Structures are given as structure tokens and as C-alpha cells.
Amino acid sequence: MSFVSIRDLRVSFSGVQVLHGIDLEISKGEALGLVGESGCGKSVTWLAALGLLPGKATVSGSVMLEGTELIGTPRRRIEAVRGARIAMIFQDPSSSLNPVQRVGRQICESLALHRGLRGGVARAEAIRLLDLVGIPSAATRMNLYPHEFSGGQCQRIMIAMALAGEPDLLIADEPTTALDATIQAQILDLLGRLRRQTGMAMVFISHDLGAVSAVCDRAAVMYAGRIVEQGEIGPLFRTPRHPYTRGLFDALPDLDADRRRLVPIEGTVPDPKALPGGCAFAPRCTRASALCHSDRPGLKPQAGGGRLACFHPVPLPQRAEVYA
Amino acid sequence: MIRYILTRLARAILTILLVMTFAFVVLRLSGDPAQILLGPDAPQDAIDTFRARWGLDDPLWRQYLAYLGQILRGDFGTSMRDGSAAITLVLERVPATLALTVPALILKLGIGIPAGVYAALHRESLADRGVIMASIFGFTIPSFVLGLLLVLVFAITFDLLPAGGQDSWRHAVLPIVTMSIGGIGILARFSRSAMIEVLGQPYIRTAMAKGLPWRDVVWKHALPNAAVPIVTLVGFMVGSLIAGAIVVESIFSWPGVGRLIVVSVANRDLAVVQCLLLVIAATMVIANLLVDFAYGLLDPRLRSGRPAH
């Protein structure tokens, strides 16, 4: 049985629907990437699952955590899940820490909440966690405030705080987007190492395909509030079938190959208030037919594993090409 | 840290000096105390004697230097009206004023902040709209209108409370209510927006994602951050404890500092007005110093001299 199972999750803000029925399964210990442009609903999916969206959001559908429904449960029940079963770290680490509290106290707060640790024991454990995420001289720097750390260090502290509850699943919401490239690599490394050490599952939300391939086993590509393609990292990255997924790769520079002109995806993400009638990607798609503009393809299982929502997928390369 | 304190202190002293100078010059350029105190029918030789007695014939700069010398010796001058020490006249009135302003301040804090925070936590609810409406009413109605309205209703129509005087605690009720309504409105409005601002910050989402109960998110993470802007406003209210009751004391014939200001200015009782302004400026400056100090306690980013973001 999957650890978390999301069924037909829909979210709208003040009547504007931004999530149009998401289905996702996360097994224990696996790492899933959630890919897509800004505003496609990657973060909203998990904020909705944990009840972290503002009050004006309407959420429907189902999020089951080992058989327990999270959507519509009383606040107390969902609070018991947050941090303890599912922890979350965010995009902007510097402003995600309370600026007027010492970082040690913020970590100890989680330790007290989830593991009942207090006083010296909590302190020692907080130091161990800070050590684990690579904050040097943790014992003294526990007493510093968030503004006294760099962005990368703040993200490490956020990760330490997330680990404090020994969660089964860590949602990393664009954890490296606000950081320098070298720091990004360090944080990705750290997340990968922690996952191996603790065996926790991870959902890695990013628009950075490289980061996703480095960390995840499986990925789901989202466009305009829907999943359009999902599958194992290998096949998905070697032979993307959805024109949008393919477009994401074409827009990336390839360091190994000859220099080539990057192919951007023409047009812009549609306004959620005025989504096209058929496939939301059709207006930007080079392969779209009349059918794509009138009907919407469902997310269907594919022969080689994975799922795809497209009437005219990018053809698989011929056998000869693969071995060429 | 010591440098921080010293610059603040120097700035405070400069502020007080500027207020003193300004008051001195303006008072002397805006009317002749001899003429006003002795009346329009006073004989010329009486006026001349009076002017000579108080040194009003000297050039302005000499009067000013003499005044500064006095202040440095701890002498705040004597009242031209009854010859008693100006500082005594002022300090005598302070308790009466504080008897109004301190309870009013407690009401402002005790009602304004909780109402604002509650409204922010229940945004767009009926209670929120009620708080907004009430606070707009509170800070738009001038205290002289509100004071008279309260007198009309509670003193004249229903005869529940006295309309003026200082004989019992019942006499203090209307002035205190009049004084606190505006402040409650402003504080409620301000606390609400400060709290809404903080509740939208990413660290609040972090605190929720941690699994903290909502009550702890509010008390341990939101309120300490919202306190920083609120303290500024409260500091201003503390600074107005001495001088904040001029209108209300006049309406309710309350013999406090405010009444003394009105009477002394009307009489051009120079030493008393100057002394009053000095005391008022000092209170405001001290309140500001306390606010700066509180900032440091509340926000570590300000302690290290970096701007808050």
C-alpha cells in the first residue's frame, strides 16, 4: 500500500480553480519529483494536503496517509501529521525561519513537540541535528538568530528542523531555488544523503530538471493544475512522450552535445481563470490537432510503465536509433 | 552598544534644547506678558516696573542666555502670576493628569491590541468588520465632540455621572473614556494590520508545517513579531501621558497639566509655559528612548544594527 495516496485533489482560490484533480501515490522511502513551471500547482498540491493553504482556498478530493483521510479532518488531527509524519521545507529559507527566535530554540520547539525532548537532552539532539546537516560549531551557533546565517545555512537549519520530528515523508518545496548554484548542489547532496540514512520518502518540488534527476526515482510533470506525464526518471528523461515534457528538455542547454540553439516553448502558461477548452497545453503545442483543442486527454497508463495525458505523444525513437 | 546609547542620549538632549529654544523665542515674540497680565487699563509705569522686574527689556539673546543659565542651575523660573516656583506648579498638576492618562493608556492597550489581534485572526468575519467599523468611529470622532456627547448622555440626560470636577473616582470616568476611545481605535486598527502582515510571512507557514497547535503559532511566532511595529505606537502614547489631556481636561474642568497649559499660555506666564514644555518634551524623549530600547529587545536584527527586512 502506498504511504500517501492523493485522489482527485482539487483546489480553487476565490472561485478560480488552480488544481484540477491530482492523482499521486508515494510509497515509503521513495523519492518523487514534481516538475513544472511556476504557478502550475506543484506547491499547492502539498500545501493543500497538509491544510496549509489560506482560508480562501477550497479543497476537495482525498489525501490518504496510510489509510487515514487528511482532507477535511479536524485541525488537531492534521496538526499531529504535520512535522511528525510529513515535514515540509520551503523555497525561501531566510524568511522561513522566525527572525526573532534563536535557531536552537526553533529546533528544540520541534523536538519538544514531536519527541517530548526538553532541556539539555533537546539541546544535545538539536546540536546533533545541526551537525548532521552540516552546520559547523553547532553548539555555539544554536544561539544565533536566522539573520546571522546565509541562505544555504538557513536551508540546512530548516532541514534539521524538519528532521527533528523524524518524519516518514519530507516535502521539499523548491528548496534550492533561492540559492547559489554551488550551494544548490550541496543542499541536493545533503537531501540525498539524509534520505539514504533515514529511509524517509521525499517529494522534491522543483522546476529544475537536473536537480530532480539527481535526487528522485520517479517524477511527475505538471501543467496548469494537472499531471500530464509521470514515470521513472530514466525513461521519462530519455524519452519524454508529452510535448510539454519534451519542450522542457529542449529548453535546457546540453553540456555534452555540440552547441545548439535552445528551443523555447512558445507562448505562456494559460491564465487559470481562462483555461482553454481541451488540453491546456494545446495552444502552445506543435503537435496539437483539432481534437486537442476540443477534448482533454486523460492520464492513461502506458505500455512501458508511467502515465501520459496526450492524444499525440512524441513518438518513441525507432529501435535502430536507440542503438545507433 | 555604548556608542549606540551615547548617540541616542546626545540626540535626546539636542531635541530638548531645540524645544526649549523654540518655546522661548515664540513666546516672547507673540505678545507682551506685562500687557496681558496687568490688563489693558494698567498705567504705563506699572507696565514698565513689571517689565523691568522680569527683565523683559533686555535684548532677546541676553534673556535667552540668562534662561539657559538658570536651567543649568536647576532653576526653572517663577510664575509671573503668583511668584511660586514654576516647576512646583507643574509637578503639582502631574498626578491629576496621570490619574486620567494612565487608566486611559491601560484601556487603550487592554482593549485596542486584543481587539486588533482578534480581528486579524478572524479576518473578514463579522467580528473583524465590527472591529474595523468601531475603530474608524473611535479615531475619527474628535475628543471635544465625544466628550460633549458623553456629557450630554451620561451627565445631563441620564444623570449617571458628573459632568466635571475632580471630587471622586466617578468624576474621572467620562474623561478617561473620552480619552481612550480614539487610542483604542488607532491601536486596534494598527494591531490588526501588523498581525495580518505577520500572519502572511513564510515563517508562520513554517511554524504551522512543524505541527504546532494554532494557539502556539499565534502566541510564540506571530505576536512577538507583530509587537515590533505596535511598540512604536505605544511609545508615542506613553510619551503623551503628560500632555495628552489638554482638550479633555478643559472639557471636564479637570485641574491637571493640560488646564495649566491653557491658562498659562493665555496669561503669557512665560516661566510656567517654558517649564511645561520642557517637562513634556522630556517625557516624549524618554518614551522614545524606551521604544528604541524595546526594539533591541524585541528584534535581534535591530540590535546588531542591520535593517529588518
Interface residues (C-beta under 8 A of the other chain):
Chain A: L50 L52 G55 R75 R76 E79 A80 V81 R82 G83 A84 A87 M88 F90 D92 S95 S96 L97 N98 P99 V100 Q101 E109 S110 L113 H114 Y145 H147 E148 M158 M161 G165
Chain B: R123 Q201 P202 Y203 R205 T206 A207 M208 A209 K210 G211 L212 P213 W214 K220 H221 P224 N225 V228 L298 D299 P300 R301 S304 R306 A308 H309
